Amino acid sequence: MQSDIVMLRRGQPGESGSTEWVDLDFVPDELRDPRCQDKYMQINAWYAANPRNVLGLIDKVTRGYTPVPTAVLDGDLGAALQQAAGLIPSGVYVPLPVASAAPSAPATTVAAPEGARPGSHVLHGGRIHIAQQGELVDVHDRTNATVRQRIAGMCDIRDRARKLLAAQLDDVSDNALADLRRGLNGSYDRFVAKHGCVTSRANALAFRRDPDYPLLLSLEHYDEEEEAATKADIFHRRTVSRVVEPVRAAEPDEALAHSTQWRGASIWPTWLNCCRPMRMQWPATWRIAA
């Protein structure tokens, strides 16, 4: 087994980087092990040009697979490392200037908007945040520009979808629902045109940790064979409505079911007691007992 010890430094302004370290070259004679007869072995061109930076000699060694050029050291590795340390040029490390200590401004916290679920992405001040413990944590600089665009687009779709669902439960007018539905369609269409369907792998990687990502997935019907998505019904019509407690039933069985569902108990004995003495027939409409 062999290993490279690489030391890096930050480039200076105006300094152009060299790419010679990515090339290959033949092993020079002074670096090739005398026991190796292969004169056409290739190693990194930088090591071929700087043989003193190689500890040992190059031989073809197998580790159970195809033999590969490997540095073999016959001697004390610790002593060789100490000697190689002297090859590091002096004066190449330049510490950054220490900036004068300025009084730091007190950290400000931003409260998460009402309804933001823990771990959800939130756009605030043009930057990506995550809601944590009732506050917004700035994570804008942790991702690249493309991922930020994906997150921002899916946040807009999510917020519009939640607003449309809430409006349906509030029984707002059909015209108001139509306006919200047009906004959701426009937001979704713009996103898909640029980033593909929300089910795609790239969008999933960007938004899968958001607790509302399942909501976004429910907005599409994805065909794995066709690798295409179609819009769910929410883009075209009302999909949910507020459940209202009934006050009347047409049949006794229906009244019994409503009573059990909404009151948690049956009032059947009360009906029997009321009806038996008079030998009356079942009325056409039954009022649900409060």
N, C-alpha and C positions, 0 to 999 in steps of 0.2 A: 504494500500500500504506500502511496506517496501523496504528498499534499503540497500546495502552493501557499506561501506566505506573501500576501499582497498588502502593500501599504499605499494608501490613497491620500491625496491632498486636493483641496479645492483649487480650481484653476484661477489664475490671475486675470484681471481685466485685459482684454486684447490678446490673451494667450490662446493659440489654437491647439486643439487636442490632436494627438497622434494616434493612428489606428494600426501601427505596425504590430501591436500585440495580438491582433486577430489573425495574422498570416501564419503560414507554416513554412518551414525550411528544412533542408537536410541536416542531420546531425554532423557537426564538424568532427574531424578525426580525433582532436584532442579531448573531445567530450564523449566519444564512443568507447564503451568497454572493450578491451582487447579480446574478450571471449566472444563478442558478437561479430558475426561475419556479414551481417546485413549492412551494406554501405548506403542503402537508400531509405533508411528510416527517416521519418519527418517528425519534428516537434515544433513547439511554438517558436516563431522566428525570433522573438526577443531573446529567448534563452539560447538559441543557436548563435546569436550575435554577442551574447554576454555569458559565456560558459562559466565564468567564475561565480555567477549567481546560482549555480546548480550544485547542490551538495551530493557528490558522488559522480558516477559515470552512467551513461545511458545504455541499457541493455534491453533486449526483448524478453519480457517476462509474461507468463500466462497465469491467470487466476481461475483456470477452469474453462476459459473461453479462448478467443483468438489472442495470441501473444501481442502485446502492445509495448511501445517504447516506455521504459520506466527507469527512473533514477535509482541506482543501487549504490549505497554507501557502505564501504568496508572500513569501519572505524567507529570512533566515539561521536555519536550524534550531538551530545551536549557541547562538546568542544568545537565541533564544526559550526554549530549555531552561534556560539560566542564569537568565533572568527568571522562568520558572515555578517554579524551585527556591525562590525567595523566598516562594512562596505556602504552603510547608509550615509549619504552625503550630509555634511553638517550645514546648518544655517537654512535648511529648507522649511523648517517650521517657523511660521510667523504668527504669533498670537494676535487675535483681534483686539483693537483698541478698546479699552474699558470706557464705556460711556459714563458720563457723570450721573450719579444717582439723582433721579428726579422724584419728587413725591408722587406716588402712584395714586391715581384717582380711585375712589372706592368703587368696588365692583357693584354693578347694578343688576338687578334681577328683573325679569319680565314675567308676569303672571300668565299662565296658559289660558287661552280663551275658554269660556264656558262650554262644556260639552266635549272638550278635547280629551280623548282617552289616553291613558298612560302609554307612552311609546309611539304615539302617532306623530306623523310629520306635520309641521305647521309652518306656513310662510309668514314671516314677520320682517318688515323693513327690507323686503327684497332678498332675504336670506333664508336658508333652510334651517329649521329648528326641530327639536324633538321635545314633546311634552313629558316631563319627568317630575313627579311629586308636586304637581300643581304649578311648575315653572317651565319656562322655555330654555332649552340648552342649545346653543348655537353649534351646529355641526356642518355649516356651510363649506368650510375649507377642508373637510375630510374627504370630499368627493371631487371628481373632475366636473368640467362644465356640462358634459353630455348627461351624466347621471343626475346632476342638479336639474337639468331641463326635464328629464323624465319624471323626477319626483314632483317638481312643480306642476307639471301637466296632470299627473294622477291625483295630486291634492285637489286641483280644481274640479276634476271629474267627481271625485269622492264628495266634496262639499256640495256640489250641485245635485248629486244623486240623493244625498241625505236631506237636503232642503226640499226636494220634490217629494220624497216619501213623507216627510213631516207635513207638507201641505195637503197631501191626499188624506191623511188622518184628521186634519183640521177641517175637512169639508169646505175648502175654498172653492171659488167659482171655477167653472171649466175654462174660462178665458185666462184666469191666473195660472192654472195648471198648464195650459198650452204654452204660455210664455216661459214657464220654468222648463218645460219639456224641450222647447226650442233651444234654450240655453244649454241644456245637457247634451243635446245632439250636436250642437256646434262645438262644444268643448271636446267631446269624444272624437268627432270627425277630424278636428285639427290635430289632436294628439296622434291618432292612428296614421294619418297621412305622413307624419314626421317620424314616429317611433314604432309603428306597428301596433298590433293588438295588445291589450294589457296582459294577456295570457303569455306573451312571448317570454323567452328565457331572460333576455336583457332587462325587460321591465320587471319581471319577477325578482331578479337579483337586486334591483334598485329599491323595490317597495315591499318585499315579502315580509319584512319585520314589522310593518305597520299593521296594527290590529284591524284596520278596515280594508286590508287587501282582499279578504274573502268577499266583501261587498263589491269590489271592483270586478272580481271574477264572475259574480252573479250577473253582471251587466252584459255578459257575452255568452253565446253558445259556440264553443270551440270544437271544430271537427279536426281530430288528430290526423285522420287520413288525408284530408284535403289541406291541412295546415292553414285553415282559414277560420275566421270568427264572424258571426252574425250578431246583430243587436238583440237584446232581450226585449220583452214586451214593455218594460218601463219606458222605453224610448218612443212608444207609439200610443199607449193608452193607460188608463188608470189601472193599477195593479193591486192596491190595498185600499181598504176602507175602514172607518172606525166602527167597532162593534158596539151596538146599542142594545141595552137590556130590553127584551120584549115585555109588553104589558098585556098582551092578549094572545090566545092560541085557538086554532080552529078545531082541534081534536083533543080529547082528554090525554091521549098518549103524548101529544106534543106539549101540552101544558105540564104534564108530569116531568118530561125531559127538561123543559125550561126551568122549572122550580128546582130540580136537583142540581142543574148546572149553576144557577145564579144564587140560590139560597143554601145549597149544600145539604138539603133535606127535602123529603117528599111531604106534601100536604094532602096526600091521597085520602087518609082517614077522615079529614074534614069534609071532603067532597062526598064521601059515602054517607056520613052522618046527615048531611044536608039533603041528600037525594032519597034515601030509603023511606023515611016516614011518609013522603008525599007520593012515592011511586012515580016520580017524574022522569021524563026522558032526558038524555044528555042534551044540554043546550048547544046551539050552533057555535057560540063563542064563549070561551072560558077566560075569565080574568085571572091573572097570576096573582097569588096572594103575596102581600108585602111582608 
